[in-house]
Amino acid sequence: MLKDEYKVYEEKMKKSIESVMSDFDTVRAGRANASVLNRISVDYYGTPTPIQQVASVAVSEARTLTITPWDRTLLRPISKAIMASDVGITPIDDGQTIRLNFPAPTEERRRELVKECASKAPFANLSSVCWTKIFLASVFRTQAGSAAVLRAARDESTRADCGAILQYIQQNYRTVRLSTLARAFHYNETYLSRMLQNYMGMSFTEIVRGIKMTRAEEYLSTSTLRIHDISALVGYDSVDHFSRTFKSTHNMSPQAYRRLTTKRGLRTLAASAVKGESAEKNAKTEKE
């Protein structure tokens, strides 16, 4: 279990580092580097397209980058895109190819490069540290039975997690599963089930069923949708399953609940109408 989780978070940390390395590739130094074009797109028949997908890019000399578009009509759009970017090099268009000459960096340019690279490195460090903390938290949660260090702060952190977990269930009650919920919050399934029971007084299944039944009540009392449609809307694949669950919860079928709420609604409207008429009569009497 721990080995599997370690591999997952190791992969995430590697991706963070790869992202920063990709940013470093786009830094313009003193040598020709095709990676400086990675973030530049050209308008190709109304679609922003990376230059590498519409042209051949090659390093012809140590400080010269050559761009040969497969469609010569793209020469000018490519030049404009490079000029509008932050590459900082003026393209030379000879009618067939575009050349980018990388000048030797001056002392001032070297200092700028150091600052630029230094500004990118902290992101990788922070991202890796965050993933490390999440991994350690996941390990502590999985081993909560034997991790005495976690017990003192477990109650407070669990309350905060329970609020976020309940919100997630409410937003995804139609399709949520205990396994997906556990993965989303980096919990062991058994521990998550026990935690919900302890802090909410209900099991995961009871929580989801309660939300589904509440939504079903709203649809039955406020809409004219068919029972089959309501069943699908609240996340049941089978109408029979939905009807059995509703009846076990409310001691009546969905059809009976709809009739009951409809009668109550009519009585409420009638009562409101009577009150309105009485108020009008009293107002007329007072005027007379």
C-alpha positions as YAML, in Angstrom:
chain: A
units: angstrom
residues:
- id: 1
  name: MET
  ca: [0.00, 0.00, 0.00]
- id: 2
  name: LEU
  ca: [2.73, 2.47, 0.99]
- id: 3
  name: LYS
  ca: [4.82, 1.54, -2.03]
- id: 4
  name: ASP
  ca: [1.91, 2.26, -4.35]
- id: 5
  name: GLU
  ca: [1.24, 5.64, -2.74]
- id: 6
  name: TYR
  ca: [4.94, 6.46, -2.83]
- id: 7
  name: LYS
  ca: [5.01, 5.82, -6.58]
- id: 8
  name: VAL
  ca: [1.98, 8.08, -7.12]
- id: 9
  name: TYR
  ca: [3.48, 11.04, -5.28]
- id: 10
  name: GLU
  ca: [6.93, 10.42, -6.70]
- id: 11
  name: GLU
  ca: [5.39, 10.74, -10.17]
- id: 12
  name: LYS
  ca: [3.66, 14.00, -9.18]
- id: 13
  name: MET
  ca: [6.92, 15.47, -7.87]
- id: 14
  name: LYS
  ca: [8.72, 14.42, -11.06]
- id: 15
  name: LYS
  ca: [6.07, 16.19, -13.12]
- id: 16
  name: SER
  ca: [6.57, 19.37, -11.09]
- id: 17
  name: ILE
  ca: [10.31, 19.26, -11.76]
- id: 18
  name: GLU
  ca: [9.76, 18.47, -15.45]
- id: 19
  name: SER
  ca: [7.47, 21.48, -15.72]
- id: 20
  name: VAL
  ca: [10.17, 23.78, -14.36]
- id: 21
  name: MET
  ca: [12.81, 22.19, -16.58]
- id: 22
  name: SER
  ca: [10.53, 22.92, -19.53]
- id: 23
  name: ASP
  ca: [10.43, 26.55, -18.41]
- id: 24
  name: PHE
  ca: [14.23, 26.61, -18.26]
- id: 25
  name: ASP
  ca: [14.37, 25.33, -21.85]
- id: 26
  name: THR
  ca: [12.53, 28.44, -23.03]
- id: 27
  name: VAL
  ca: [15.14, 30.79, -21.53]
- id: 28
  name: ARG
  ca: [17.12, 32.53, -24.27]
- id: 29
  name: ALA
  ca: [20.84, 32.18, -23.58]
- id: 30
  name: GLY
  ca: [23.79, 32.63, -25.95]
- id: 31
  name: ARG
  ca: [23.24, 29.53, -28.12]
- id: 32
  name: ALA
  ca: [20.55, 28.62, -30.62]
- id: 33
  name: ASN
  ca: [17.78, 26.75, -28.85]
- id: 34
  name: ALA
  ca: [14.62, 25.55, -30.60]
- id: 35
  name: SER
  ca: [12.79, 25.31, -27.25]
- id: 36
  name: VAL
  ca: [12.40, 29.10, -27.12]
- id: 37
  name: LEU
  ca: [9.62, 28.64, -29.71]
- id: 38
  name: ASN
  ca: [7.65, 26.14, -27.62]
- id: 39
  name: ARG
  ca: [5.19, 28.73, -26.32]
- id: 40
  name: ILE
  ca: [4.74, 30.64, -29.58]
- id: 41
  name: SER
  ca: [1.71, 29.88, -31.73]
- id: 42
  name: VAL
  ca: [0.81, 31.14, -35.19]
- id: 43
  name: ASP
  ca: [-2.67, 31.68, -36.63]
- id: 44
  name: TYR
  ca: [-3.12, 28.80, -39.10]
- id: 45
  name: TYR
  ca: [-6.51, 28.92, -40.81]
- id: 46
  name: GLY
  ca: [-8.06, 30.53, -37.74]
- id: 47
  name: THR
  ca: [-6.51, 28.08, -35.27]
- id: 48
  name: PRO
  ca: [-3.57, 28.95, -32.94]
- id: 49
  name: THR
  ca: [-0.94, 26.34, -33.85]
- id: 50
  name: PRO
  ca: [2.58, 25.80, -32.42]
- id: 51
  name: ILE
  ca: [5.32, 26.79, -34.87]
- id: 52
  name: GLN
  ca: [6.85, 23.29, -34.73]
- id: 53
  name: GLN
  ca: [3.62, 21.89, -36.23]
- id: 54
  name: VAL
  ca: [3.66, 24.13, -39.31]
- id: 55
  name: ALA
  ca: [7.38, 24.44, -39.98]
- id: 56
  name: SER
  ca: [10.72, 22.68, -39.75]
- id: 57
  name: VAL
  ca: [12.94, 24.12, -37.02]
- id: 58
  name: ALA
  ca: [16.68, 23.43, -37.11]
- id: 59
  name: VAL
  ca: [19.92, 24.73, -35.59]
- id: 60
  name: SER
  ca: [21.99, 25.61, -38.67]
- id: 61
  name: GLU
  ca: [24.86, 27.16, -36.69]
- id: 62
  name: ALA
  ca: [25.82, 27.53, -33.05]
- id: 63
  name: ARG
  ca: [23.98, 30.85, -32.76]
- id: 64
  name: THR
  ca: [21.50, 30.55, -35.65]
- id: 65
  name: LEU
  ca: [18.06, 28.96, -35.65]
- id: 66
  name: THR
  ca: [16.38, 28.30, -39.01]
- id: 67
  name: ILE
  ca: [12.60, 28.07, -39.44]
- id: 68
  name: THR
  ca: [11.32, 26.69, -42.77]
- id: 69
  name: PRO
  ca: [7.50, 26.75, -43.00]
- id: 70
  name: TRP
  ca: [5.85, 24.08, -45.09]
- id: 71
  name: ASP
  ca: [3.49, 26.75, -46.40]
- id: 72
  name: ARG
  ca: [5.30, 29.92, -47.52]
- id: 73
  name: THR
  ca: [2.24, 32.04, -46.80]
- id: 74
  name: LEU
  ca: [3.06, 31.52, -43.10]
- id: 75
  name: LEU
  ca: [6.40, 33.35, -43.30]
- id: 76
  name: ARG
  ca: [4.93, 36.71, -42.33]
- id: 77
  name: PRO
  ca: [2.55, 35.35, -39.60]
- id: 78
  name: ILE
  ca: [5.44, 33.42, -38.02]
- id: 79
  name: SER
  ca: [7.65, 36.53, -38.04]
- id: 80
  name: LYS
  ca: [4.87, 38.58, -36.44]
- id: 81
  name: ALA
  ca: [4.28, 35.93, -33.77]
- id: 82
  name: ILE
  ca: [7.99, 35.86, -32.88]
- id: 83
  name: MET
  ca: [8.13, 39.67, -32.76]
- id: 84
  name: ALA
  ca: [5.10, 39.76, -30.46]
- id: 85
  name: SER
  ca: [6.58, 37.16, -28.08]
- id: 86
  name: ASP
  ca: [9.14, 37.63, -25.30]
- id: 87
  name: VAL
  ca: [11.94, 35.89, -27.22]
- id: 88
  name: GLY
  ca: [13.65, 39.21, -27.77]
- id: 89
  name: ILE
  ca: [15.15, 38.39, -31.20]
- id: 90
  name: THR
  ca: [14.25, 40.05, -34.49]
- id: 91
  name: PRO
  ca: [13.49, 37.40, -37.16]
- id: 92
  name: ILE
  ca: [15.18, 37.68, -40.58]
- id: 93
  name: ASP
  ca: [12.88, 36.66, -43.45]
- id: 94
  name: ASP
  ca: [14.61, 35.87, -46.79]
- id: 95
  name: GLY
  ca: [11.42, 34.78, -48.56]
- id: 96
  name: GLN
  ca: [11.95, 31.05, -47.97]
- id: 97
  name: THR
  ca: [13.14, 30.68, -44.40]
- id: 98
  name: ILE
  ca: [13.27, 32.67, -41.20]
- id: 99
  name: ARG
  ca: [16.55, 32.97, -39.30]
- id: 100
  name: LEU
  ca: [16.96, 33.81, -35.66]
- id: 101
  name: ASN
  ca: [20.47, 34.95, -34.71]
- id: 102
  name: PHE
  ca: [21.17, 34.53, -31.00]
- id: 103
  name: PRO
  ca: [23.61, 37.25, -29.88]
- id: 104
  name: ALA
  ca: [26.33, 36.53, -27.33]
- id: 105
  name: PRO
  ca: [24.98, 37.54, -23.91]
- id: 106
  name: THR
  ca: [26.41, 40.70, -22.40]
- id: 107
  name: GLU
  ca: [27.21, 41.09, -18.72]
- id: 108
  name: GLU
  ca: [23.85, 42.76, -18.15]
- id: 109
  name: ARG
  ca: [22.06, 39.97, -20.02]
- id: 110
  name: ARG
  ca: [23.82, 37.32, -17.91]
- id: 111
  name: ARG
  ca: [22.56, 38.99, -14.74]
- id: 112
  name: GLU
  ca: [19.04, 39.03, -16.16]
- id: 113
  name: LEU
  ca: [19.32, 35.30, -16.97]
- id: 114
  name: VAL
  ca: [20.37, 34.53, -13.41]
- id: 115
  name: LYS
  ca: [17.37, 36.46, -12.03]
- id: 116
  name: GLU
  ca: [14.99, 34.81, -14.50]
- id: 117
  name: CYS
  ca: [16.15, 31.28, -13.66]
- id: 118
  name: ALA
  ca: [16.15, 32.04, -9.94]
- id: 119
  name: SER
  ca: [12.50, 33.15, -10.16]
- id: 120
  name: LYS
  ca: [11.48, 29.79, -11.68]
- id: 121
  name: ALA
  ca: [13.29, 27.48, -9.25]
- id: 122
  name: PRO
  ca: [11.21, 28.25, -6.10]
- id: 123
  name: PHE
  ca: [8.06, 26.95, -7.80]
- id: 124
  name: ALA
  ca: [9.62, 23.51, -8.25]
- id: 125
  name: ASN
  ca: [10.86, 23.48, -4.65]
- id: 126
  name: LEU
  ca: [7.49, 24.60, -3.27]
- id: 127
  name: SER
  ca: [5.54, 22.16, -5.43]
- id: 128
  name: SER
  ca: [7.76, 19.22, -4.44]
- id: 129
  name: VAL
  ca: [7.56, 20.14, -0.76]
- id: 130
  name: CYS
  ca: [3.75, 20.34, -0.95]
- id: 131
  name: TRP
  ca: [3.49, 16.91, -2.59]
- id: 132
  name: THR
  ca: [5.86, 15.51, 0.04]
- id: 133
  name: LYS
  ca: [3.67, 16.88, 2.83]
- id: 134
  name: ILE
  ca: [0.55, 15.43, 1.22]
- id: 135
  name: PHE
  ca: [2.25, 12.05, 0.88]
- id: 136
  name: LEU
  ca: [3.33, 12.05, 4.53]
- id: 137
  name: ALA
  ca: [-0.19, 13.07, 5.59]
- id: 138
  name: SER
  ca: [-1.58, 10.18, 3.55]
- id: 139
  name: VAL
  ca: [0.84, 7.77, 5.22]
- id: 140
  name: PHE
  ca: [-0.12, 9.03, 8.69]
- id: 141
  name: ARG
  ca: [-3.81, 8.70, 7.89]
- id: 142
  name: THR
  ca: [-3.40, 5.17, 6.57]
- id: 143
  name: GLN
  ca: [-1.43, 4.16, 9.63]
- id: 144
  name: ALA
  ca: [-3.61, 6.13, 12.08]
- id: 145
  name: GLY
  ca: [-4.08, 3.10, 14.33]
- id: 146
  name: SER
  ca: [-0.38, 2.99, 15.24]
- id: 147
  name: ALA
  ca: [0.65, 6.63, 14.65]
- id: 148
  name: ALA
  ca: [0.47, 8.11, 18.15]
- id: 149
  name: VAL
  ca: [1.92, 11.38, 16.87]
- id: 150
  name: LEU
  ca: [-1.20, 12.06, 14.85]
- id: 151
  name: ARG
  ca: [-3.75, 11.33, 17.55]
- id: 152
  name: ALA
  ca: [-3.48, 14.65, 19.39]
- id: 153
  name: ALA
  ca: [-4.40, 16.73, 16.31]
- id: 154
  name: ARG
  ca: [-6.58, 14.15, 14.58]
- id: 155
  name: ASP
  ca: [-9.95, 15.38, 15.88]
- id: 156
  name: GLU
  ca: [-9.55, 18.96, 14.71]
- id: 157
  name: SER
  ca: [-8.20, 18.04, 11.27]
- id: 158
  name: THR
  ca: [-10.89, 15.39, 10.82]
- id: 159
  name: ARG
  ca: [-13.69, 17.90, 11.51]
- id: 160
  name: ALA
  ca: [-12.30, 20.15, 8.79]
- id: 161
  name: ASP
  ca: [-12.01, 17.21, 6.40]
- id: 162
  name: CYS
  ca: [-15.55, 16.06, 7.18]
- id: 163
  name: GLY
  ca: [-16.95, 19.42, 6.08]
- id: 164
  name: ALA
  ca: [-15.09, 19.24, 2.77]
- id: 165
  name: ILE
  ca: [-16.06, 15.58, 2.32]
- id: 166
  name: LEU
  ca: [-19.74, 16.28, 2.93]
- id: 167
  name: GLN
  ca: [-19.66, 19.15, 0.43]
- id: 168
  name: TYR
  ca: [-18.04, 16.85, -2.13]
- id: 169
  name: ILE
  ca: [-20.74, 14.21, -1.55]
- id: 170
  name: GLN
  ca: [-23.52, 16.80, -1.97]
- id: 171
  name: GLN
  ca: [-22.04, 17.96, -5.27]
- id: 172
  name: ASN
  ca: [-21.47, 14.44, -6.63]
- id: 173
  name: TYR
  ca: [-24.19, 12.41, -4.86]
- id: 174
  name: ARG
  ca: [-25.48, 10.86, -8.11]
- id: 175
  name: THR
  ca: [-22.25, 9.01, -8.92]
- id: 176
  name: VAL
  ca: [-20.01, 9.20, -5.84]
- id: 177
  name: ARG
  ca: [-18.49, 5.96, -4.54]
- id: 178
  name: LEU
  ca: [-16.58, 5.33, -1.33]
- id: 179
  name: SER
  ca: [-13.49, 4.34, -3.33]
- id: 180
  name: THR
  ca: [-13.47, 7.57, -5.39]
- id: 181
  name: LEU
  ca: [-14.13, 9.64, -2.28]
- id: 182
  name: ALA
  ca: [-11.21, 7.98, -0.49]
- id: 183
  name: ARG
  ca: [-8.88, 8.68, -3.41]
- id: 184
  name: ALA
  ca: [-10.04, 12.29, -3.70]
- id: 185
  name: PHE
  ca: [-9.20, 12.99, -0.03]
- id: 186
  name: HIS
  ca: [-6.24, 10.59, 0.26]
- id: 187
  name: TYR
  ca: [-7.86, 8.34, 2.86]
- id: 188
  name: ASN
  ca: [-7.93, 4.61, 3.30]
- id: 189
  name: GLU
  ca: [-11.47, 3.37, 2.51]
- id: 190
  name: THR
  ca: [-11.92, 1.54, 5.80]
- id: 191
  name: TYR
  ca: [-10.67, 4.51, 7.83]
- id: 192
  name: LEU
  ca: [-12.85, 6.95, 5.87]
- id: 193
  name: SER
  ca: [-15.96, 4.83, 6.44]
- id: 194
  name: ARG
  ca: [-15.24, 4.65, 10.17]
- id: 195
  name: MET
  ca: [-14.52, 8.38, 10.35]
- id: 196
  name: LEU
  ca: [-17.85, 9.30, 8.72]
- id: 197
  name: GLN
  ca: [-19.71, 7.00, 11.10]
- id: 198
  name: ASN
  ca: [-17.99, 8.49, 14.16]
- id: 199
  name: TYR
  ca: [-18.26, 12.17, 13.26]
- id: 200
  name: MET
  ca: [-21.55, 12.30, 11.33]
- id: 201
  name: GLY
  ca: [-23.46, 9.50, 13.01]
- id: 202
  name: MET
  ca: [-24.24, 7.88, 9.67]
- id: 203
  name: SER
  ca: [-22.48, 5.55, 7.30]
- id: 204
  name: PHE
  ca: [-21.40, 6.65, 3.84]
- id: 205
  name: THR
  ca: [-24.33, 4.79, 2.28]
- id: 206
  name: GLU
  ca: [-26.84, 6.45, 4.63]
- id: 207
  name: ILE
  ca: [-25.46, 9.92, 3.89]
- id: 208
  name: VAL
  ca: [-25.73, 9.46, 0.13]
- id: 209
  name: ARG
  ca: [-29.18, 7.88, 0.39]
- id: 210
  name: GLY
  ca: [-30.40, 10.77, 2.56]
- id: 211
  name: ILE
  ca: [-29.26, 13.35, 0.00]
- id: 212
  name: LYS
  ca: [-30.86, 11.40, -2.85]
- id: 213
  name: MET
  ca: [-34.16, 11.10, -0.97]
- id: 214
  name: THR
  ca: [-34.18, 14.83, -0.19]
- id: 215
  name: ARG
  ca: [-33.69, 15.64, -3.87]
- id: 216
  name: ALA
  ca: [-36.41, 13.13, -4.79]
- id: 217
  name: GLU
  ca: [-38.85, 14.81, -2.35]
- id: 218
  name: GLU
  ca: [-38.19, 18.16, -4.03]
- id: 219
  name: TYR
  ca: [-38.80, 16.78, -7.51]
- id: 220
  name: LEU
  ca: [-41.96, 14.94, -6.45]
- id: 221
  name: SER
  ca: [-43.51, 17.96, -4.73]
- id: 222
  name: THR
  ca: [-42.46, 20.71, -7.14]
- id: 223
  name: SER
  ca: [-42.42, 19.11, -10.59]
- id: 224
  name: THR
  ca: [-44.49, 16.97, -12.90]
- id: 225
  name: LEU
  ca: [-41.60, 14.70, -13.90]
- id: 226
  name: ARG
  ca: [-42.28, 10.99, -14.21]
- id: 227
  name: ILE
  ca: [-41.06, 8.67, -11.47]
- id: 228
  name: HIS
  ca: [-38.68, 7.07, -13.98]
- id: 229
  name: ASP
  ca: [-37.11, 10.47, -14.77]
- id: 230
  name: ILE
  ca: [-36.80, 11.43, -11.11]
- id: 231
  name: SER
  ca: [-35.16, 8.09, -10.38]
- id: 232
  name: ALA
  ca: [-32.49, 8.79, -13.01]
- id: 233
  name: LEU
  ca: [-32.01, 12.40, -11.89]
- id: 234
  name: VAL
  ca: [-31.18, 11.39, -8.33]
- id: 235
  name: GLY
  ca: [-28.75, 8.66, -9.42]
- id: 236
  name: TYR
  ca: [-30.70, 5.39, -9.51]
- id: 237
  name: ASP
  ca: [-30.32, 3.06, -12.48]
- id: 238
  name: SER
  ca: [-33.41, 1.06, -11.54]
- id: 239
  name: VAL
  ca: [-36.86, 2.54, -10.88]
- id: 240
  name: ASP
  ca: [-37.73, -0.46, -8.71]
- id: 241
  name: HIS
  ca: [-34.66, 0.12, -6.55]
- id: 242
  name: PHE
  ca: [-35.56, 3.80, -6.21]
- id: 243
  name: SER
  ca: [-39.17, 3.02, -5.30]
- id: 244
  name: ARG
  ca: [-38.16, 0.41, -2.69]
- id: 245
  name: THR
  ca: [-35.63, 2.78, -1.13]
- id: 246
  name: PHE
  ca: [-38.12, 5.66, -1.06]
- id: 247
  name: LYS
  ca: [-40.82, 3.48, 0.50]
- id: 248
  name: SER
  ca: [-38.48, 2.15, 3.19]
- id: 249
  name: THR
  ca: [-37.51, 5.74, 4.07]
- id: 250
  name: HIS
  ca: [-40.96, 7.40, 3.94]
- id: 251
  name: ASN
  ca: [-43.31, 4.45, 4.52]
- id: 252
  name: MET
  ca: [-45.08, 5.28, 1.29]
- id: 253
  name: SER
  ca: [-44.44, 5.00, -2.41]
- id: 254
  name: PRO
  ca: [-43.23, 7.96, -4.50]
- id: 255
  name: GLN
  ca: [-46.68, 8.15, -6.14]
- id: 256
  name: ALA
  ca: [-48.42, 8.33, -2.74]
- id: 257
  name: TYR
  ca: [-45.96, 10.99, -1.55]
- id: 258
  name: ARG
  ca: [-46.70, 13.08, -4.66]
- id: 259
  name: ARG
  ca: [-50.46, 12.83, -4.11]
- id: 260
  name: LEU
  ca: [-50.08, 13.74, -0.44]
- id: 261
  name: THR
  ca: [-47.91, 16.79, -1.09]
- id: 262
  name: THR
  ca: [-50.23, 17.90, -3.91]
- id: 263
  name: LYS
  ca: [-53.24, 17.81, -1.55]
- id: 264
  name: ARG
  ca: [-51.30, 19.71, 1.09]
- id: 265
  name: GLY
  ca: [-50.31, 22.30, -1.48]
- id: 266
  name: LEU
  ca: [-53.93, 22.76, -2.57]
- id: 267
  name: ARG
  ca: [-55.05, 23.11, 1.05]
- id: 268
  name: THR
  ca: [-52.37, 25.71, 1.67]
- id: 269
  name: LEU
  ca: [-53.46, 27.68, -1.40]
- id: 270
  name: ALA
  ca: [-57.10, 27.48, -0.33]
- id: 271
  name: ALA
  ca: [-56.24, 28.64, 3.18]
- id: 272
  name: SER
  ca: [-54.24, 31.54, 1.78]
- id: 273
  name: ALA
  ca: [-57.15, 32.53, -0.47]
- id: 274
  name: VAL
  ca: [-59.58, 32.47, 2.49]
- id: 275
  name: LYS
  ca: [-57.26, 34.62, 4.56]
- id: 276
  name: GLY
  ca: [-56.94, 37.05, 1.67]
- id: 277
  name: GLU
  ca: [-60.72, 37.36, 1.31]
- id: 278
  name: SER
  ca: [-61.13, 37.87, 5.05]
- id: 279
  name: ALA
  ca: [-58.52, 40.58, 5.06]
- id: 280
  name: GLU
  ca: [-60.26, 42.37, 2.19]
- id: 281
  name: LYS
  ca: [-63.64, 42.22, 3.96]
- id: 282
  name: ASN
  ca: [-62.15, 43.59, 7.19]
- id: 283
  name: ALA
  ca: [-60.51, 46.38, 5.28]
- id: 284
  name: LYS
  ca: [-63.83, 47.34, 3.62]
- id: 285
  name: THR
  ca: [-65.63, 47.21, 6.98]
- id: 286
  name: GLU
  ca: [-63.07, 49.54, 8.56]
- id: 287
  name: LYS
  ca: [-63.45, 51.99, 5.70]
- id: 288
  name: GLU
  ca: [-67.24, 52.05, 6.08]
...
